[in-house]
Amino acid sequence: MSKKMLSDIMRQAQKLQQEMARVQEEVKAKTVEATSGGGMVTVVANGAGEIVSVKIERDVVNPDDVEMLEDLIVAASNEALRRAQEMMQSEVAKITGGLQLPGLGGLGDILGR
C-alpha cells in the first residue's frame, strides 16, 4: 500500500470520526417517549440514555397498589431507554452504512456494546 493510499485512508477515517462525534452530540439532544399501562405512565429519555421526565396520570396512583405503579414506571423507563439506543444506532448507521467500526470515539460504549 502506498503512502498516498494510507494517507487517504487515514484522512477518511478522521473525517468519519468527526462526523460520528457530531451525530452523537445531535442525538443526545433528541428525545424519545414510551408509555405503559395504556398511557398511564409516560417516560421520556434522551439520546444520551438518560431519563428526562416521567409523567404519571392521577388515575393510576393508588396508595393500596404501589407495586403496580412501580412496575409501570420500570416498564416505560426500559422501553424509553431501548428506543433511545435504537435512535442512536439508526443515526450512526446512516453514517457508517451499518458497518461495525471498532474504536470510533467510544461509540461501542454509547451503544451498549
C-alpha positions as CSV (number, residue, x, y, z in Angstrom):
1,M,0.0,0.0,0.0
2,S,1.4,3.4,-1.0
3,K,1.9,6.3,1.4
4,K,-0.7,8.2,-0.5
5,M,-3.3,5.5,-0.1
6,L,-2.6,5.2,3.6
7,S,-2.8,8.9,3.9
8,D,-6.2,9.0,2.1
9,I,-7.5,6.2,4.4
10,M,-6.4,8.0,7.5
11,R,-8.0,11.2,6.3
12,Q,-11.3,9.4,5.6
13,A,-11.2,7.7,9.0
14,Q,-10.6,11.1,10.7
15,K,-13.5,12.6,8.8
16,L,-15.7,9.7,9.7
17,Q,-14.7,10.0,13.4
18,Q,-15.6,13.8,13.3
19,E,-18.9,13.1,11.7
20,M,-19.7,10.4,14.3
21,A,-18.9,12.9,17.1
22,R,-21.2,15.4,15.5
23,V,-24.1,12.9,15.2
24,Q,-23.6,11.7,18.8
25,E,-23.9,15.3,20.1
26,E,-27.1,15.9,17.9
27,V,-28.7,12.6,19.1
28,K,-28.0,13.5,22.7
29,A,-30.3,16.4,22.3
30,K,-33.1,14.3,20.8
31,T,-35.7,12.6,22.9
32,V,-37.9,9.5,22.6
33,E,-41.1,8.7,24.6
34,A,-42.5,5.4,25.8
35,T,-45.7,4.6,27.8
36,S,-47.1,1.8,29.8
37,G,-50.4,0.9,31.3
38,G,-52.2,2.2,28.3
39,G,-50.6,5.6,28.6
40,M,-51.0,5.9,32.3
41,V,-47.2,6.3,32.7
42,T,-45.1,8.2,30.2
43,V,-41.3,8.3,30.3
44,V,-39.1,10.5,28.1
45,A,-35.4,9.6,27.5
46,N,-32.7,11.4,25.5
47,G,-30.1,10.1,23.1
48,A,-27.5,10.0,25.9
49,G,-29.6,7.3,27.6
50,E,-30.8,9.5,30.4
51,I,-34.4,9.7,31.7
52,V,-35.5,13.2,31.1
53,S,-39.1,13.1,32.5
54,V,-41.7,10.9,34.0
55,K,-45.5,11.7,33.8
56,I,-48.0,9.7,35.8
57,E,-51.7,10.0,35.3
58,R,-53.6,10.6,38.6
59,D,-55.9,7.6,38.0
60,V,-53.0,5.2,38.3
61,V,-51.9,6.5,41.7
62,N,-53.4,4.1,44.2
63,P,-51.8,4.0,47.7
64,D,-53.0,0.5,48.1
65,D,-51.2,-0.8,45.0
66,V,-47.9,1.0,44.8
67,E,-46.3,-2.1,43.3
68,M,-48.3,-1.7,40.1
69,L,-47.2,1.9,39.7
70,E,-43.6,0.9,40.2
71,D,-43.9,-1.8,37.6
72,L,-45.5,0.6,35.1
73,I,-42.6,3.1,35.7
74,V,-40.0,0.4,35.2
75,A,-41.7,-0.8,32.0
76,A,-42.0,2.6,30.5
77,S,-38.4,3.5,31.5
78,N,-36.9,0.4,30.0
79,E,-38.8,1.0,26.7
80,A,-37.8,4.6,26.6
81,L,-34.1,3.7,27.1
82,R,-34.4,0.9,24.4
83,R,-35.9,3.4,22.0
84,A,-33.1,5.9,22.8
85,Q,-30.5,3.3,22.0
86,E,-32.2,2.3,18.7
87,M,-32.3,6.0,17.8
88,M,-28.6,6.3,18.3
89,Q,-27.9,3.1,16.3
90,S,-30.1,4.3,13.5
91,E,-28.3,7.7,13.2
92,V,-24.9,6.0,13.4
93,A,-25.9,3.5,10.7
94,K,-26.7,6.4,8.4
95,I,-23.0,7.4,8.5
96,T,-21.3,4.0,8.6
97,G,-23.7,2.3,6.2
98,G,-24.3,-0.3,9.0
99,L,-20.7,-1.2,9.3
100,Q,-19.4,-2.1,12.8
101,L,-16.3,0.0,13.1
102,P,-14.5,-0.5,16.4
103,G,-12.6,2.3,18.1
104,L,-14.5,5.2,16.7
105,G,-14.6,7.6,19.7
106,G,-16.1,5.2,22.2
107,L,-19.2,4.6,20.1
108,G,-19.4,1.0,21.3
109,D,-19.7,2.3,24.9
110,I,-22.6,4.6,23.9
111,L,-24.4,1.8,22.1
112,G,-24.0,-0.6,25.0
113,R,-21.6,-3.0,23.3
